[in-house]
Amino acid sequence: MENGQTRATITTAAAATTCSSKEADHDDCHDLLIASLPKEKGWAFHQLYLYQGFWCPPSSHSGSNGSPTTLPSRPSQNHPLLTSNPHTLVPFFFHGFLDQDLTSNIAHSHRLFSTHIPYHALPPSIKSFAIGCRIVYLCRNPYDTFISAWHFFTKARPDSLKSLSLNDAFDMYCRGVFGYGPFWDHVLDYWKESLERPQKVLFLKYEDLKENPILHMKRLAEFMGVPFSIEEEKEGLIEEISRLCSINNLRELDVNKTGKFDPYFENKTLFRRGEVGDWVNYLTPEMVERLDKIMKEKMDGFGLTFKTSL
């Protein structure tokens, strides 16, 4: 894998140089770069390609599934979460291999969006202090991350990938062949930035949110520069928002039981269990031992730990 990454870096540079000429067509550049990259069979995609140290889908785009919505400060009977899927309200943008400014087409109309892109691959416009963007990174322990992703993609994979077993998928996960993985590199990139620039990057853990949502909602509000007032806290606004945004509430809304937020993914696939420690129902002791060893090797010394049960 080390040699594969080095080779990809060199070939990518050569491809970029070739495509820098005025005559080069953007699509041809993209195809040339794709052809130069190491590839492996993916979970939800026929192929994943190793690009800048991360495994990415073959082609992706920036865009959204609907018009941006300004969320009101207080939940009400007309709150957009009651009638729209969260991915409609907070659209994704994805990583196009040759696109350096991914926000060029959406920055003018969206103020809030989400992504799986690793930190180093974010456009300079997002990472720049001058622009004033803030980044909230939410991660989950690596065991539940794998199981959650497995269930999600199993429901959406093309029929040709249905034969991929849990064991095979776990082996790929441990080798880092996972959408925008390796998991540990992705997490550590944002973790390090959150330590170096805490005013720019807020690092949140799913398990902490589950255990004490009120505390971390207050942290989030303060980070965004809009802390809750004493009056809002006394009126129970934070608890009200917590109930509205809980997975148990969102799962039961009609809008999240039907329809799709993507050609492949149904709204209901976003809301399964949301429990901490569900991995114990799927991973064998041998699997756990293997992943434990990898996490210790990759993440020891960085001060980042995960709760695997509550």
Secondary structure, DSSP 8 states (H G I E B T S, - for coil): -HHHHHHHHHHHHHHHHHTTSTT--HHHHHHHHHHHS-EE--SSSS-EEEETTEEE-S---B--SS------SS--TT-GGGTS-HHHHS-BB---TT-S-TTTTTTTT-S--B----GGGS-HHHH-TTTT--EEEEE--HHHHHHHHHHHHHTTS-GGGTT--HHHHHHHHHTT-STT--HHHHHHHHHHHHHH-TTTEEEEEHHHHHH-HHHHHHHHHHHTT----HHHHHTTHHHHHHHHHSHHHHHHSGGGTSSBSSSS-BGGGG-S---TTGGGGT--HHHHHHHHHHHHHHHTTS--------
